[in-house]
């Protein structure tokens, strides 16, 4: 879980949680591990501001998905890794009383983490992921001068339990 941030010529933080699932494939040669993984998360991230929009702008994100490559180096029972790739999610932005916008935007994600072997095929991991889904407009009620006045960026810290087949 972690905060999402909206930029209206200054930074405003929004908070919420994520829960979802991950699937992937790893290939190991020596101590190096190369992989690809995808995840889909339900999110409950919301925020609002009046900066750059006098009537206010309410924003939310209800799902987030990534498809990323991963490179790690295995030591005994743990493996630090870096990851990066495509991010896709929805951005909902609206001014109360006016029509809003619901967009599915693609962007990018980059991060890193540590995965630990627990018992037989079970592993646990902790991961930091930075996601940038780009910019959208909160609606005409905020003016047409700044057409892309909302940007959705996420700093997420998450943990997971994995089973390797």
C-alpha positions as CSV (number, residue, x, y, z in Angstrom):
1,X,0.0,0.0,0.0
2,X,1.2,3.5,-0.6
3,X,0.2,7.0,-1.5
4,X,-0.8,8.2,-4.9
5,X,0.1,11.8,-5.8
6,X,-1.7,14.3,-8.0
7,X,0.0,17.3,-9.4
8,X,-1.9,20.6,-9.9
9,X,1.1,22.9,-10.4
10,X,2.0,21.7,-6.9
11,X,2.0,18.2,-5.3
12,X,-1.0,16.8,-3.4
13,X,-1.0,13.4,-1.9
14,X,-3.9,10.9,-2.1
15,X,-3.9,7.7,-0.1
16,X,-5.5,4.3,-0.4
17,X,-4.8,0.6,-0.5
18,X,-4.2,-2.1,-3.1
19,X,-5.0,-5.9,-3.1
20,X,-4.5,-8.2,-6.0
21,X,-2.6,-11.1,-7.6
22,X,0.6,-11.8,-9.5
23,X,1.7,-14.4,-12.0
24,X,5.1,-14.8,-13.6
25,X,7.9,-16.9,-14.9
26,X,11.6,-17.0,-13.8
27,X,14.6,-18.5,-15.4
28,X,17.8,-19.0,-13.4
29,X,21.4,-19.3,-14.8
30,X,24.0,-19.6,-12.0
31,X,23.0,-17.0,-9.4
32,X,21.3,-14.7,-11.9
33,X,17.5,-14.9,-12.2
34,X,15.6,-13.4,-15.1
35,X,11.8,-13.2,-15.2
36,X,8.6,-11.6,-16.3
37,X,5.6,-11.0,-14.1
38,X,2.2,-9.4,-14.4
39,X,-0.1,-8.2,-11.7
40,X,-3.6,-6.8,-11.4
41,X,-4.7,-4.9,-8.3
42,X,-7.9,-3.5,-7.1
43,X,-7.2,-0.1,-5.6
44,X,-9.1,2.3,-3.4
45,X,-7.1,5.5,-4.0
46,X,-8.9,8.8,-3.7
47,X,-8.1,12.4,-3.4
48,X,-9.3,15.9,-4.1
49,X,-8.0,19.5,-4.4
50,X,-9.0,23.0,-5.3
51,X,-5.5,24.0,-6.5
52,X,-5.8,24.9,-10.2
53,X,-9.5,24.2,-10.0
54,X,-11.6,26.6,-7.8
55,X,-14.6,24.3,-7.7
56,X,-12.5,21.3,-6.7
57,X,-11.4,18.2,-8.4
58,X,-12.1,14.7,-7.1
59,X,-9.9,11.9,-8.3
60,X,-9.8,8.1,-7.9
61,X,-8.1,5.0,-9.2
62,X,-10.0,1.7,-8.9
63,X,-7.5,-0.7,-10.6
64,X,-3.9,-0.9,-11.6
65,X,-2.0,-3.5,-13.6
66,X,1.6,-4.0,-14.6
67,X,3.6,-6.2,-16.9
68,X,7.3,-6.1,-15.9
69,X,10.7,-7.7,-16.5
70,X,12.7,-8.6,-13.5
71,X,16.4,-9.3,-12.9
72,X,17.7,-10.6,-9.6
73,X,20.8,-12.2,-8.0
74,X,20.2,-15.1,-5.7
75,X,22.2,-15.5,-2.5
76,X,21.4,-18.5,-0.4
77,X,17.7,-18.1,0.5
78,X,17.1,-14.5,-0.7
79,X,17.2,-12.6,-3.9
80,X,17.3,-8.8,-4.4
81,X,15.9,-7.7,-7.7
82,X,15.1,-4.7,-10.0
83,X,12.0,-4.5,-12.1
84,X,10.4,-2.3,-14.7
85,X,7.9,-2.2,-17.5
86,X,4.4,-1.3,-18.6
87,X,1.7,0.0,-16.2
88,X,-2.0,0.4,-17.0
89,X,-4.8,1.8,-14.8
90,X,-7.9,3.9,-14.7
91,X,-8.0,7.6,-13.7
92,X,-11.3,9.1,-12.8
93,X,-11.4,12.9,-12.4
94,X,-14.4,15.2,-12.0
95,X,-15.5,18.4,-10.6
96,X,-18.7,18.0,-8.4
97,X,-21.8,18.9,-10.4
98,X,-20.0,18.7,-13.8
99,X,-19.3,15.9,-16.2
100,X,-15.9,14.2,-15.5
101,X,-13.5,11.9,-17.2
102,X,-12.8,8.2,-16.8
103,X,-9.6,7.2,-18.7
104,X,-7.7,4.0,-19.0
105,X,-4.1,5.2,-19.3
106,X,-0.9,3.4,-20.0
107,X,2.4,4.5,-18.4
108,X,5.5,2.9,-16.9
109,X,6.6,1.3,-13.7
110,X,10.1,0.8,-12.1
111,X,11.2,-0.6,-8.8
112,X,13.0,-3.2,-6.8
113,X,12.6,-5.6,-4.0
114,X,13.7,-8.7,-2.1
115,X,12.3,-12.2,-2.3
116,X,13.0,-14.8,0.4
117,X,12.6,-18.6,0.1
118,X,10.5,-19.7,3.1
119,X,9.6,-23.4,2.8
120,X,9.9,-25.7,-0.2
121,X,8.1,-23.9,-3.1
122,X,6.9,-20.9,-1.0
123,X,8.5,-17.5,-1.1
124,X,7.7,-14.1,0.4
125,X,8.7,-10.7,-1.1
126,X,8.7,-7.1,-0.3
127,X,8.7,-4.6,-3.2
128,X,8.8,-0.9,-3.9
129,X,7.2,0.2,-7.2
130,X,7.0,3.7,-8.7
131,X,4.2,4.1,-11.3
132,X,3.5,7.0,-13.7
133,X,0.2,6.9,-15.6
134,X,0.5,10.3,-17.3
135,X,-1.7,13.3,-17.3
136,X,-5.5,14.0,-17.8
137,X,-7.9,16.9,-17.5
138,X,-10.2,17.2,-14.5
139,X,-12.9,18.6,-16.7
140,X,-14.1,21.8,-18.3
141,X,-15.1,23.2,-14.9
142,X,-11.4,23.6,-14.2
143,X,-10.8,25.6,-17.3
144,X,-9.4,24.9,-20.8
145,X,-6.1,26.8,-20.2
146,X,-4.4,23.8,-18.5
147,X,-5.8,20.8,-20.4
148,X,-3.8,18.2,-18.6
149,X,-4.0,19.4,-15.0
150,X,-4.0,16.0,-13.2
151,X,-1.1,13.5,-13.3
152,X,-1.3,10.2,-11.5
153,X,1.9,8.9,-9.9
154,X,2.2,6.2,-7.4
155,X,4.8,5.2,-4.8
156,X,3.7,1.8,-3.7
157,X,5.2,-0.6,-1.1
158,X,3.7,-4.0,-1.2
159,X,4.3,-7.5,0.2
160,X,3.4,-10.8,-1.3
161,X,3.4,-14.6,-0.7
162,X,4.2,-16.7,-3.8
163,X,4.0,-20.4,-4.7
164,X,6.4,-21.7,-7.3
165,X,5.2,-24.5,-9.6
